[in-house]
Amino acid sequence: MRGSIRDEMRPFIVRIAARRFGPTAVASASSLLLLLAMGCGDSNSDGARDASGPRDAQPEDASTPADGDAPPGDCERPATSCPDLQPLLGGPCRGELTCSYRDPNGVDTWSYRCVDGAWQGEPTCLTRAGCPVPPLVEACRDPFEGTVAGATVRIGKPGPGPLVPFADGERVEPVWGGQGLPMVALRIEVTGADEVACTRLRTRFTLDGEDSPEIPGTVTLRCGRSLDVQVIVPYDIACEERLFDFVLRVALDGIGEARARLTMMGGVRCTG
């Protein structure tokens, strides 16, 4: 499946990267394709904790799950030890934690620290293509495999507090990644499936009647809510000067899906 994901997304991402930044960016885009193929719920080592890095900054007790999360009753569930998977920048943590993770490019290493209750991380940036991309979603292992009847999925604006759903046709500002690719930032909220803490995630865009390749992954739910999720927009938003009117579909396996028609202005960041 991972090879299929890379093959389907490569024409979109490499074309945009090459057009905007030249041949050097193609290698960087390839690193991003590796990141997109992560988080599908298997036991691969991409983005996993570096065995040479410190695992625990403080003793764990029997009430703390092995992945470093606090007991399930706490909706925020701050990590109290180094999670097995590379954390989402800004995600909740607690304690004086220092963790190391190998980047999917196989060259760089990420150093994470818990600062004021949130994860901060920096890569070594050893490749010619520049710095690698951090996780775009709080991934997880062992995703939910069942079916929940009557659950509802909503997507809306990023940020803390109650979810604010996207309005129909709402104009959103792109979030620009380190590789120069535009992204939509959002949060996911699920009602009627409180017992689900990890689920498979699938995203797809539709523009002018044409579907983009579907990108699978996993996402952590904290009492039915995700942290901020960033989804790469597979269109040349930066250089094509027009209003892009597309539909974003977010599906959670066995739970449900949500769709939002969004607009985004193009031609605002072209360097080519």
C-alpha positions, 0 to 999 in steps of 0.5 A, spaced: 500 500 500 505 504 501 508 504 494 501 505 491 500 511 495 507 514 493 506 512 486 499 516 486 501 522 489 508 523 486 505 526 480 502 531 484 507 533 489 513 533 484 510 537 479 509 542 484 515 542 487 519 542 481 515 548 478 516 552 484 523 550 486 527 546 481 530 539 481 533 540 488 526 540 491 524 534 487 528 530 493 525 534 498 518 532 495 520 525 495 522 525 503 515 528 503 512 522 500 515 518 505 512 522 510 505 521 507 505 513 507 507 513 514 501 512 520 497 506 517 497 502 523 503 497 522 509 496 525 514 499 520 520 504 523 519 510 519 518 516 524 519 511 530 523 513 536 530 512 536 532 506 540 539 510 542 535 516 545 532 516 552 525 513 553 523 515 560 524 522 563 521 519 570 518 513 572 512 510 569 507 506 574 502 501 572 496 506 570 500 509 564 499 505 558 506 503 554 505 509 549 506 514 554 499 517 554 496 518 561 490 514 563 484 514 558 479 518 563 483 524 561 481 527 555 487 531 553 492 525 555 499 529 555 504 524 554 509 523 560 514 519 557 517 518 550 511 516 545 513 510 540 511 514 534 514 521 533 509 526 536 505 532 533 509 539 534 505 542 539 501 536 542 500 535 550 506 533 554 508 533 561 515 533 565 522 534 563 522 529 557 527 529 551 526 524 545 529 522 539 526 520 532 529 517 526 526 521 520 523 517 514 528 519 510 533 515 513 538 520 514 535 526 519 534 525 526 528 529 530 530 532 537 524 533 541 523 536 548 517 538 552 516 545 554 511 548 558 506 542 556 507 542 549 512 538 544 517 542 541 522 539 535 528 540 531 531 536 525 538 535 524 537 537 516 543 533 513 540 532 506 541 537 500 534 537 500 533 541 506 529 540 513 524 534 513 517 535 514 514 534 521 508 529 522 502 533 519 497 529 524 497 525 531 498 518 528 497 512 532 498 505 532 492 499 533 487 503 529 479 501 531 477 495 526 470 495 528 464 499 526 460 504 530 452 505 528 450 512 529 456 516 529 457 523 526 463 526 524 465 533 523 470 537 520 472 544 522 477 550 523 483 548 527 485 551 534 483 550 541 476 550 544 469 547 541 469 545 534 467 551 529 465 547 523 467 550 516 461 554 512 459 551 505 464 555 500 468 558 506 474 561 504 480 558 507 488 561 507 493 555 506 498 553 511 505 553 507 509 547 509 517 547 509 517 544 502 513 550 499 506 546 498 500 548 501 495 545 506 488 545 509 489 546 517 483 542 520 480 539 526 476 532 526 470 531 531 466 525 532 460 524 536 457 517 538 464 513 538 467 516 545 470 509 546 475 510 539 481 513 541 485 511 534 482 510 527 484 510 520 483 516 516 482 517 509 482 524 505 481 526 498 480 532 494 475 533 488 476 539 484 472 540 477 469 533 478 476 530 478 478 526 485 485 526 487 489 520 490 486 518 497 491 518 502 490 513 508 493 514 515 491 514 522 489 519 527 488 520 535 482 522 538 481 525 545 474 524 547 472 524 540 476 530 538 483 530 534 489 535 535 490 540 529 490 536 522 494 538 516 492 536 509 496 537 503 492 540 497 495 537 491 494 543 486 498 548 484 495 553 489 501 558 489 502 559 482 495 559 478 492 565 479 484 563 480 479 561 486 480 554 487 473 551 489 474 544 491 471 539 496 475 536 502 473 529 504 475 526 511 473 519 512 474 515 518 474 507 517 468 504 521 465 511 523 463 515 518 465 521 514 465 529 513 465 533 507 466 540 506 466 545 500 472 550 501 475 555 497 482 558 496 485 563 492 491 561 488 497 565 485 499 568 492 506 565 493 509 563 486 517 564 486 518 561 479 
